[in-house]
Amino acid sequence: MTRVFNFSAGPAVLPEPVLRQAAAEMLDWQGSGMSVMEMSHRGPQFMAIAAAAMADLRALLDVPAHYRILFMQGGAIGQNAILPMNLMRGKGADYVDTGEWSRRSIAEAARYGRVNVAASSEASRYTTIPPRDSWRLDPDAAYVHICSNETIGGVQYQFTPEVGAVPLVADMSSDILSRPIEVSKYALIYGGAQKNIGPAGLTIVIVREDLLGHAMALTPSAFDYKVVAEHDSMYNTPPTYAIYIAGLVFKWLQAEGGLAAMAERNRSKAALLYDFLDATPFYSSPVARDCRSWMNVPFRLADDRLDAAFLAGAEERGLVQLKGHRVVGGMRASIYNAMPIEGVRALVDYLREFAARHG
Ligand SMILES: Cc1ncc(COP(=O)(O)O)c(C=O)c1O
């Protein structure tokens, strides 16, 4: 068996020890005689798995007691609608436009209420994050929405914006658990699991308790945060296997030293790659230095006619999924928690060789 270095933006690489444990437990989870997929979600075995996953996620992110963790479905795109349905309360909402994913959030929210684009980095072709002092916030907004890491454009907030008393909401799909955050600065955090957490199908929501119970009448009950919270995320059948794998990832994160250790590792991995790209004229990174993502690194070759040869050569070395998103072109290396530094070193070695051969 050969495992590749998988630079996919998501679904993405998972930690090998997690996959090994899941494989070992596939046919018989801890003497139950069945796989986790085959268990009743209301049985004691799965209830224990889900409770442990929630408790471990709470501990990893240091989630305060007055926040609820919800395990939902429908992905972050689902949340783009579920969020305004639950939080808008007949008011408007402020959105900060930093690229493809915030634009998707804005378009969806506008179906449910008034959206004010408080700031946008469109003028820089989404290579920056608008500085906080340029935002035109509505003090009466129901919430302020940001996308903490734009998976496609590769820009990431390197600060937590202060927005006063208005609830701050963040789509953290592609950087949740990559480093410590101060959860209390946010009113709500959401993200799909398939990048830094586990399999697709699970959506994480962390919500301050006082925001529950204000959903619009038309909100499907399975998407009403209060209903989901009251049923401990078991109002409908949850994505059981995805929750189990996420739980194993949380244990792995704890064993690796938690989020402070992840932050160190992710900072080093990103620095290794960006430093090489910056030092080599054959490549370029379009994103402003102080807004560069630690998770998704878009880059270009000086001559895009070499893109196909670059990707084919990478594939031959087991460096896969490096093609950039169709919206921005070029290349993109996603280097989530589960990408080991060896993978980034192998990529940099290949970048160096390819440049020497074609530069
Ligand atoms: C930042 C961000 N938001 C939203 C989404 C959409 O997530 P999903 O496909 O889980 O609905 C993605 C997916 O790639 C993403 O990276």
The ligand as a Gaussian input file, in Angstrom:
#p B3LYP/6-31G(d) Opt

LIG

0 1
 C      -14.994000      28.328000       3.556000
 C      -16.010000      27.415000       2.984000
 N      -17.311000      27.692000       3.175000
 C      -18.264000      26.897000       2.684000
 C      -17.966000      25.752000       1.979000
 C      -19.077000      24.882000       1.475000
 O      -19.154000      23.784000       2.296000
 P      -20.103000      22.550000       2.038000
 O      -19.758000      22.010000       0.701000
 O      -19.752000      21.652000       3.157000
 O      -21.509000      23.006000       2.115000
 C      -16.637000      25.413000       1.761000
 C      -16.331000      24.182000       1.016000
 O      -15.349000      23.956000       0.418000
 C      -15.641000      26.268000       2.270000
 O      -14.353000      25.998000       2.075000

